[in-house]
Amino acid sequence: MITDPPQVHGFELRALEESDAPGLLDLFSDPEVCAFMDIEPLQTEFEALDIIDWAQAQAAQGVGVRWGVRQAGAPRLIGTVGFNRIERSRGRWGEIAYDLARDQWGRGVMSAILPAILARGFKDWELLRLEAMVTAGNTRSCTLLQRMGFRQEGVLARRGYWKGRAWDQLVFARLAD
């Protein structure tokens, strides 16, 4: 099943659900966490519930999944990770996405989790290509992806428009071995 999370030592991943709204609000109310995202920092739990509704709809349609991330045995939501899009009918690719609470940056959290996410896409779902779209200027994400074997394929100039301005998107990809 698409919502079944991969196992990652030291972390608990599970599909986002309504009870995650307070944690998601805490995560996405931080302007630095949202700096390169296509959303403004959240102000209400209703906004967090909208994100959860989107994630649940993606999973129900089998076109994406987003798991909440917690340290093993801890209740606090420290991030999310998953696939914004999975294409298996006219291609075999997926777009990964992730975010993390600022106090967890630089601690190796995503370096520990992403190998399991990549294995889910390549091995379990037999995808041939994984992509990540990174907003220009997000050097931490670019460095992480490069460590995970992704390479930058190009720049989509002014592809995004949010927060009152146009944003370039960097296209990163990794192909199945």
N, C-alpha and C positions, 0 to 999 in steps of 0.2 A: 504494500500500500504506500502511496506517495507521502503520506504524513508520518510514516514510521521514521523516527530520527535515527541517524547513525550513532553508534556508541563511541564516546570519546572519553578516555581516561581523565578523571579529575573534573569533568563537566557533565551537566545534565542538559540535554536538549529535548524540548517537546514543542509540539505545535502550539501556536499562540491561541489563547482562549480568553473569554471575557474577563476572567479573574486576573489576567495579566494587565488590565488597563491601568491600575495605579503604577505599576512598575514601568510600563511603557511611557506613561506620562512623565515619570521621573527621568527616564532615559532621554526622551525627546524634548524635554523642556530646556535642556542645556544647549545654549546657542552654539557652543563649540562642537558638540556632537552633530548638530544639524548644519554646520557651516557649509558643507559641500553637498548637502542633500536638497532635493526638490520640494522640501517642506519648510515652513516657518517653525520655529520652536513651538511645541504644543503648550496650550494654556489650560485645557480642560480634559477631563477623562472622556468626554464625548468624542473629542478629536482622536484620542487613543483608541476608542472603540471603533471609529471609522477605519483605522489602520488594521485592526484585528478583523473587522468584517471583510475588508479587501483580501487579507491573507487567507481567511477561511473560504472565500469565494474562489480564489485561485486554486486552493487545494481541492475543493469540491468538484471543480471542472477538470482537475488533473493537469493544469497548466502551470502550476507553481506551488511552492511551499515555503513557509517561513517558520523557523523554530526559535523559540525563546531560549536564551543561554543563561545558565546559572552555574556557579561553582557547585560541585557535588556536595549535597547535603545542606546547601544554603538556600534560603527562600528568595533572596534578592535577584531580580532580573538584571543582568549586567550587559545584555546585548541581544541581538537577533542575527540569524544567519540563514541562508537558504537560497532558493532559486526564484527569482522574479518571473522567470519564464522558462518553460520546458517545451520544446518542440519535438514531437516524435512522429507526426503525420507527414509532414513535407520536408523534414530534415531530422537530424539527430543531434540537437544542440541544446544547451541550457545557459541561462544568464545567472551567474551567482551574484549575491549581494550580502553585505554584512554591515554591522555597526556595533559600537562598543562604548560603554560608559567611559568617560574621560579618566576616571581614577584607575581604569584597567589598561589604559594605553601603555605600550612599552613593556608589558609583562608576559608577552608570548601567548596570550589567550588565543588569538586568531591563528597564530602559527601552529598551535596544538589542534585546533578545530578544523581548519580548512583541509588538511589531508583526508579526513573522513568525509567531508562534503564532496571533494573531488572524486573519491572512490565511489561514493553513492552515484554520482553522475556517470562516471566512466564504466565502472564495473557492474553495478546493480542495474542501472537503466540503459546501459550500452550506448551512451551518447558518444558522439565522435568529436565534439567540440564543446568547450566551455568558454564562455565570454564573461567579461566584467566591464561595465561602463564606469569610468572614473571621471569626476569633474576635475578639469584642469586646475592645478594648484594643490591637489590633495596628494602630496608627496608620500605621506605615510602609507596610503593605500597602494600607490604605485610600487613602492619598495616591497611591500608585503607580497603583492602579486608576482613580482619578478622573482622573489625568493621561492615562490610556489611553482615556478616553471612557466609562468605566463610571459608573453612578450607583447610589447605594444605594437599594434598593427597600423594604427593611424589616429588621426584627429578628426572628429566630426565638428567642424567649426559652427558655433552658434546653434548647436542641436537642441539645447535646452533653453527654456525661458521660465524663470521663476525668480522670486524676490526682486521683481522689477528690472531684471536685466537678462541678457543673453549669456549663456555659458557654453564653452567648448567641452566636448566629451571625448575622453581618450578611450580608445577601444583596445582592450587587452584580450588575448585569447591563448588557450592551451589546447592542443590537439591530443586525442587519445594516443597512447603509445602504440 
